Amino acid sequence: MEQLFYLSDLFGVAVFAITGALMAGRKSMDLFGVLVIAIITALGGGTLRDVILGNHPVSWIRDDTYILIASLAAVGTVLWVRLTRPINETGLLLADAFGLAVFTVYGTQVALQNGLEPGTAVIMGVITAVGGGVLRDIICNEVPLIFQKEIYAIACIAGSLAFIGLGQVAMPGWLVTTVSMLVVLLIRLAAIHWRLSLPRFHLLDRD
């Protein structure tokens, strides 16, 4: 189970690195900029979590594979777009949803292993999942995705709560993990398909 979790985590890193590389491409950055944005997107959330929890050194310092996978995904994205055609956006959204699910559950699990309360564990799960994307958007001078489009962070909260709740039931660990990931995945995919979003707040001038 731990090996499967690790491989899923690496897949999430690769997917988020691709989204970072594409954002850098839209901003016409050079290759170094692409690598920086891709790595920040892929590893930013986990880094924030580990810093807040005091887990030192952070995950990508303990294991060079994370940096390697993020870098290869970024360079591969550049080559793919230049030599063939743009990456299929639908496929990328599906992969991004899977990465979101993996990071949410993993971040929640790490928090619980550190003895944190459920409420804090949920926050750590969300930070792990969306932190890198928020940093990416801020650096690229964009309003972070979680504040402006379909339901995103809400899916993470639901998945994290499911992981904590199901953990209190006599269920195998792999089943708890799988169901919790499915909660995030299905909510996110439903939001994409039906363009579900929270009500927007519009401040109207009264002059």
N, C-alpha and C positions, 0 to 999 in steps of 0.2 A: 504493500500500500504506500509506504514512504517513497519507494522508487517511482511509482506511478504519479504521486503527487509532485515529485521533483521534476519529472519529465513534463507534466502539465504546466508547471511553473515556468519552465524554460520555453514552452510553446507560447505562454502568455507574454513572456519577455520579447519573443520574436515578433509577435503580432503588434504589440504596442510600439516596438521599435519601427516597424513598417509605417504605422500611423504617424509617428514622429517624423520619419524621413519624408513622407508625403507632404506634411505641413511645411517642412523646411523647403521642399521643392516649390510649393505654392508661393513661398516668400523669396524664391530665387536665391537661396543661400549656396555657398560653395560646399565642396565635399566635407570640409572640416565642420562647417555649420550643420550639415546633414547629420554627421556622426554625433555631434554634441546634443542636438535636439532629440535624435533617436534614443540615445542612451538615457537622457533625462526622462523622456517619456516612459521608457521601459523600466527604469530602476528608481525613479524619483519617489514613487509611493512607498515602496519597500524601505527605501533609505529613510524617509521621514518617520515611518513606523519604528524602525530600529533606533533612530536617534531619540525619539520620544520615550521609548521603552528602556533606553540605556543598554541596548544589545550591541556591544562593541567587540570586535569590528563588525561593521554592517555586512549583510549577506554577500554582496558582490566583491567585497575585499577578502572575505574568507574563501570565496570560490570564483576563480577567474572565468569560469565557463559563462557566467552571466554577461560579463562585458564582451566576451567573444561572440556569443550568440546575438547580442544586440548590435554589435558592429557588423557582423556578417549579414544580418537582416537588413541593415541600413544600406550597405554597399550593394547587396543583391537587389534591393528595391530600385536604386539608381540605375543599375545595369538593365534590369527588366524593363523599366520605363523607357530608357534610351534606345535599347536594341529591339524591343518588340512593340508593346503597346501599353497604355495605362492599365494599372491594376483594376480588376473588377471591383467596383465599390460595394456591390451586394455581398460578394464573398468576403470582403474585408470587414464589413459590418458584422457578419456572422462570426468571423474569427475573433473580432474585437469583443463581442458579447461573451464568447467562451473564455477569453482571457480575463474579462471582468469577473466572471463567475469564479474562476480559479483563484484570482488574487483576493477576492472578497473572503472566501472560505479560508484561504491560507493565512491571511492577515488576522482573521478572527481567532483561528487556532493558535497562532503565535501568542496573541494577547492572553488567551485563556491559560496557556502553558506558563505564562509569566505571572499567573495568579491574579489577574485583573478582574474587576467586577464586570458583569455582563454588559452594562451600558457602555463602559469604556472599551470593552472588546468589540462592540458594534462599531464604535467610532474608529478603532484601529483597522477593522476590516474595510470600512469605507475609504479611509486614508490610503491604505495599501492599493485599493482598486483604482481610485480616481486621482490620487495625488500627483502622479507623473503627468497625466493629461492636463491637470490644472497648471502645473509648472510650465509645461510646453506652451499652453495658450497664453499665459502671462508673458513669457519671454518673446513670443511671436506677436505680441500686442493684439491679442484676440480676447473677447469675452469668453471665459471658460465654458466648455461645452455643457457641463453639468448645470449651468445656470440659465441656459437659453433654449435648449431643444427638448427632444423627447425624454421621457422618464429614464434616468440614468442612475443617479445616486440612490433613488428610492428602491431600485432593484437590488442594489447592494445591501441596503438596510434590511430588506425583507429576507435576503439570503442569509445574512449574518444572524438575524433573529431565529431563522429556521435551524441553523447549525447549533445555536446555543440551546434552543428548545428541544430539538431532537436528541441532543447529547444527554438530556436528563432521562431519556427513555431507554429501555433495554433493547437497543438496536446495535447491530455491528457497526464499527467505525466507518467502514467503506460505504455502507448504505446511508449513514448520516451525511457523509461528505457528498455522495452522489446526489441525494435528494436536495441538499442545500444549494449545490451548484445548479441543479435544474431549476430551482426557484428563481435564481438570478437570471439564468439564460432565458427562460420562458417569459418572464416579465419584460426583459429587455427586447426580446424578439417581438413580443406583442406590441410594445411601444413603437418599435420601428414600423411594423406592418400597418398598424392603425393610427400611427402618428399621435400616440397618446402623450399628453403633457399635463403638467400642473397648471392651474390658472395663473395667468400673468398679472403682474401689478403695474398698472399704467398711472403715472402721476400726471393728472390733468391740471393745466393752468386755469385759474379762475378769474384771470384778468379779462 
